[in-house]
Structure formats: structure tokens, C-alpha cells
């Protein structure tokens, strides 16, 4: 479902994916409402990026409503890139939308690469968010720090390709070791940073990771 949500710099273009209705046509019960952030806007990241698309589909299969949106200046979203500061505000606006749209439903924060930094840090510091999902987070890149994530006792799910050339697996393993429980890490064999040709595996991995999580 294509929609527009209010953002601090103007309207944000978004897509909302919902689980299939039950056999009698009524809406399926939701396990969580998820906001899913895309990779860096200046390097081609959008809500249609393969890993974001398939990751969202995997979460929908376990009963989540998933909101993908374009950060400011991407696609039809108003505004211009703001070096992460404004993008964090955009993510908060998306969390507000999902919190209001699905009151009483668990709220999760998810993201890929740059979007993982935005999602993990914003979600870790937001008391409404109950779970964090980071795909190939830039944990060793200059300018990206994760103090809230490292301090958080919220459940954390991480996903990484073992051949990631931008966010090295060894760096994520070191970061993961510093994170508080509960936490889980899945490594996709042969996965590059963009998971070229392996988008479906990203979706399957998120489905497996979160399928038994309540």
C-alpha cells in the first residue's frame, strides 16, 4: 500500500505491507508494527533496495505490519539529505505513524546499512520500541556511533554477509560481543554488502530469526 506520512521536513513517501487477511477476510492479528529504514541516500539507497524489500516481506510472513519509507530527498519524499540528523527525525516520524496506526501493537525498529544505524540508535532510545533489527550496520565506520544500542537490553537481531566488503563481519562480531543479551546474529554465506542475488535469503533469515520471538 503506497502512502504518505508526515515528516519534519515535509511529506515522506512510504509503503505499508500487511499480512494476508484470515480465511474469512478479516485482518490478520499483528505480532508487531515495524519501521524499516533503507541504506544511505547518497549511494542509491531507497525503500525499494533489494535487502529492504525482501527483509520486509520476511517480517510480514511472521505476522508483522511493515512500513518502508524514503528518507527526506529520496523519491517523492520532501527535503534534502541531512547527514543523518534529519534522517533520525524522519525515522521518529515513521515510528509515530506506526504507533498511532496500530495502537497497542509491539513496535520494532529495523534498518539496513546506514538505515541500520538510524534504526538501532533511534529504536534503542525510544521506550515504545521493543525490538531492534540491524542488517549490515556500519559499526566501524567513522561518524557512526552506537551508544544507545550498546547500552540497550532490548532484544537485538543482526544479519550480515560474510563477504561484506564495506561493513566487515569481524567488526560486527566484535560489536555483537559488546551488546547486551538478548541478541542473535545470522551470517549469510557469500553475502556481499548489498546481498547481490541473495535478497530472498535476507527475507528468509529475518523470518527465521523473528518467527519465535514474542
C-alpha positions, 0 to 999 in steps of 0.5 A: 500500500503506497502512502504518505506520512508526515515528516519534519521536513515535509511529506515522506513517501512510504509503503505499508505491507500487511499480512494476508487477511484470515480465511474469512477476510478479516485482518490478520492479528499483528505480532508487531508494527515495524519501521524499516529504514533503507541504506544511505541516500547518497549511494542509491539507497531507497525503500525499494533496495533489494535487502529492504524489500525482501527483509520486509516481506520476511517480517510480514510472513511472521505476522508483522505490519511493515512500513518502508519509507524514503528518507527526506530527498529520496523519491517523492519524499520532501527535503534534502539529505541531512547527514543523518540528523534529519534522517533520525527525525524522519525515522521518529516520524515513521515510528509515530505513524506506526504507533498511532496506526496500530495502537497497542501493537509491539513496535520494532525498529529495523534498518539496513546499512546506514538505515541500520544505524538510524534504526538501532540508535533511534529504536534503542532510545525510544521506550515504545520500541521493543525490538531492534533489527540491524542488517549490515550496520556500519559499526566501524565506520567513522561518524557512526556511533552506537551508544544507545544500542550498546547500552540497550537490553532490548532484544537485538537481531543482526544479519550480515554477509560474510563477504561484506566488503564495506561493513566487515563481519569481524567488526560486527562480531566484535560489536555483537560481543559488546551488546547486551543479551538478548541478541542473535546474529545470522551470517549469510554465506557469500553475502556481499554488502548489498546481498547481490542475488541473495535478497530472498535469503535476507527475507528468509533469515529475518523470518527465521530469526523473528518467527519465535520471538514474542 
